[in-house]
Amino acid sequence: MSTPQQILEQAQAAKAAADAALAAAERLAQAGGAAASAATGGAVDATVFQFAIFVLAIFVGYYVVWSVTPALHTPLMSVTNAISSVIVVGALLSVGVPLLTDGSGSARLFGFIGLILASVNIFGGFLVTSRMLAMYKKKG
């Protein structure tokens, strides 16, 4: 069994690794935005590219969901519920962030909003799945 000192050292090492990964991700995001901005000669801000990708994802998601046949709707809802359960775990971690640094209040707020929306999505998914399965039961 680990001693409290060993656990503390492991936690500090994990925090250092997480900080290094966050710094690398920030550098990568800045490099991507700079590359996109440089490709247009600095005429378009990197945020515009990110917003455009978000809008395209909305349209693709809309057409993918509406083209699904009713027979495949139940497995699709199951996958959606699985994804939402992962979102719930992340939202719970975000809500549990201690208020030690600047900006963690907003992380808690967005985590709480994400938790509520993912919970509604899971509950709605189970209701829709239940109704879809009821369609296949014999009446009588």
Backbone torsions as a table, in degrees:
resi	resn	phi	psi	omega
1	MET	NA	141.8	-178.1
2	SER	-77.7	145.9	176.3
3	THR	-83.7	161.7	178.1
4	PRO	-58.6	-34.0	179.3
5	GLN	-66.3	-41.7	178.4
6	GLN	-65.4	-39.7	178.8
7	ILE	-64.4	-41.6	178.5
8	LEU	-63.3	-42.0	178.5
9	GLU	-64.9	-40.5	178.2
10	GLN	-65.7	-39.1	178.7
11	ALA	-65.9	-39.8	178.9
12	GLN	-66.8	-39.3	177.6
13	ALA	-65.3	-39.9	178.3
14	ALA	-66.0	-38.8	178.4
15	LYS	-65.4	-41.0	178.6
16	ALA	-64.0	-40.2	178.0
17	ALA	-66.0	-40.2	178.7
18	ALA	-65.5	-41.4	177.8
19	ASP	-63.1	-40.2	178.4
20	ALA	-65.4	-40.7	178.5
21	ALA	-65.8	-39.8	178.0
22	LEU	-64.3	-42.7	178.3
23	ALA	-63.1	-40.5	178.5
24	ALA	-65.8	-40.8	178.7
25	ALA	-65.2	-39.1	177.7
26	GLU	-64.7	-41.9	177.7
27	ARG	-63.4	-39.9	179.2
28	LEU	-65.5	-42.9	178.9
29	ALA	-64.6	-41.3	178.5
30	GLN	-66.0	-39.6	179.1
31	ALA	-65.8	-40.1	178.3
32	GLY	-64.4	-44.7	177.7
33	GLY	-64.1	-40.0	178.7
34	ALA	-65.9	-39.3	179.3
35	ALA	-65.5	-43.0	178.9
36	ALA	-65.2	-39.9	178.2
37	SER	-67.1	-39.2	179.4
38	ALA	-68.5	-33.4	179.9
39	ALA	-64.2	-27.5	178.4
40	THR	-100.1	9.9	-179.9
41	GLY	73.1	23.1	179.6
42	GLY	79.6	6.7	-177.3
43	ALA	-76.1	-26.2	-176.9
44	VAL	-121.3	132.1	179.2
45	ASP	-72.3	151.2	-179.3
46	ALA	-63.3	-28.8	179.2
47	THR	-63.8	-33.9	178.5
48	VAL	-64.1	-40.1	177.4
49	PHE	-63.6	-42.8	179.6
50	GLN	-64.6	-39.9	178.8
51	PHE	-66.4	-38.7	178.8
52	ALA	-63.3	-40.8	177.4
53	ILE	-64.1	-39.5	178.3
54	PHE	-62.2	-45.7	180.0
55	VAL	-64.5	-42.4	177.3
56	LEU	-62.0	-38.3	178.2
57	ALA	-63.8	-35.2	177.5
58	ILE	-63.5	-47.4	-179.5
59	PHE	-64.9	-43.5	179.0
60	VAL	-62.2	-45.1	178.5
61	GLY	-60.0	-41.7	179.3
62	TYR	-60.3	-50.2	-177.4
63	TYR	-69.8	-31.6	177.5
64	VAL	-68.5	-44.8	-177.6
65	VAL	-67.9	-42.4	-177.4
66	TRP	-75.2	-13.0	178.4
67	SER	-95.8	3.6	179.7
68	VAL	-79.0	132.5	178.2
69	THR	-72.5	154.4	-178.7
70	PRO	-58.4	-30.6	-179.3
71	ALA	-66.7	-26.9	-179.6
72	LEU	-96.1	-0.3	-175.4
73	HIS	-67.3	-39.3	-178.7
74	THR	-64.5	-47.0	175.9
75	PRO	-63.2	-34.3	177.8
76	LEU	-63.6	-41.9	178.5
77	MET	-65.5	-35.1	178.0
78	SER	-63.5	-41.5	178.0
79	VAL	-66.1	-40.6	178.3
80	THR	-62.0	-40.4	177.6
81	ASN	-64.7	-37.5	178.4
82	ALA	-65.2	-42.9	178.3
83	ILE	-64.0	-42.1	179.7
84	SER	-64.5	-32.5	178.7
85	SER	-67.7	-33.5	175.2
86	VAL	-67.4	-38.4	177.7
87	ILE	-63.5	-38.5	178.3
88	VAL	-61.6	-42.2	178.8
89	VAL	-62.0	-45.9	178.1
90	GLY	-63.7	-39.4	179.1
91	ALA	-66.0	-38.9	177.3
92	LEU	-63.9	-39.1	176.4
93	LEU	-64.7	-38.5	179.7
94	SER	-69.0	-39.7	179.0
95	VAL	-66.3	-30.8	-178.1
96	GLY	-84.2	4.7	179.9
97	VAL	-64.6	128.7	178.1
98	PRO	-69.3	150.0	-178.2
99	LEU	-83.8	65.8	-178.0
100	LEU	-105.5	-28.8	-175.8
101	THR	-118.7	165.1	177.2
102	ASP	-66.7	141.4	176.9
103	GLY	89.2	-10.9	-178.5
104	SER	-73.9	-20.6	174.7
105	GLY	-64.0	-41.6	177.8
106	SER	-69.3	-34.0	176.6
107	ALA	-63.0	-40.3	178.0
108	ARG	-65.9	-41.0	-179.8
109	LEU	-63.7	-49.6	179.7
110	PHE	-66.6	-33.4	175.4
111	GLY	-63.4	-41.0	179.0
112	PHE	-66.4	-43.3	178.2
113	ILE	-62.7	-43.1	177.3
114	GLY	-62.4	-38.5	178.7
115	LEU	-63.0	-45.1	-179.7
116	ILE	-64.9	-47.7	-177.7
117	LEU	-65.5	-40.6	178.6
118	ALA	-67.1	-36.4	178.0
119	SER	-65.4	-42.6	176.8
120	VAL	-62.3	-40.4	179.6
121	ASN	-63.7	-42.9	179.0
122	ILE	-64.2	-47.7	-179.0
123	PHE	-61.4	-45.6	177.9
124	GLY	-63.1	-37.3	177.9
125	GLY	-62.9	-40.9	177.7
126	PHE	-66.9	-37.5	177.6
127	LEU	-64.5	-45.2	-179.9
128	VAL	-65.1	-42.2	178.7
129	THR	-61.9	-41.5	178.4
130	SER	-62.5	-42.8	179.1
131	ARG	-66.8	-38.5	179.5
132	MET	-65.4	-42.5	179.3
133	LEU	-67.8	-31.2	178.0
134	ALA	-66.0	-25.7	178.9
135	MET	-67.4	-26.4	-177.2
136	TYR	-90.7	-6.0	179.3
137	LYS	-78.1	146.2	177.7
138	LYS	-73.4	136.9	177.2
139	LYS	-93.8	136.4	179.7
140	GLY	163.4	NA	NA
